[in-house]
Amino acid sequence: ISLFTVSFNYHFSSNSTIMVLGIDPLAAVVALVAIVAAIFFLSGAGGSSGGESSATPDVNSYPIELRPEHVKYMKEKEEEWCSGTFGKGLRCIFDFLREESDESVETIFAEKPKYTEGFEPNMIFVHPPQLDWFAEKGIKISTEKGEEYKELSRVSRACFDWAMRQEAEGNSQDKTLFEEMRCLNC
């Protein structure tokens, strides 16, 4: 700060370009600081919004294998309830499960698969605390080449199959899954 003060005093103590233009040097500095602060916060460097953590999506994104029907369902729910980055709908379901009993979680994870093939990898951001919770439940990223995300993909599909079945049976869980704001990753 002292270097700034010295520079400020040196450049603005006499007839400077700013003074020639009729601009008060202090007002110019205040405006510059305000602009830099606005850029800092708007770019996301100043924190996060919408209940998302500041973890980096590129670093914490995983190739979760889903059917196109799962992706369509997720995008529809995200558009209606929780717009944000692609995958937010799945993260909302994960957070819902983190508050559920072990019995409920086991039931949903054991949902009979609606599809057994035709899966496509989708890069989806998962919060680190969600991955920790999965590990506690025995769902871990494998160290076996080509099998790393098999279990994470399986339980993600089970979550969608369960939610889609609930909706088809007239027992939509949308308000519970998507409307209630859970700030487990803030």
Disulfide bonds with the S-S distance in Angstrom:
Cys183-Cys186 1.86
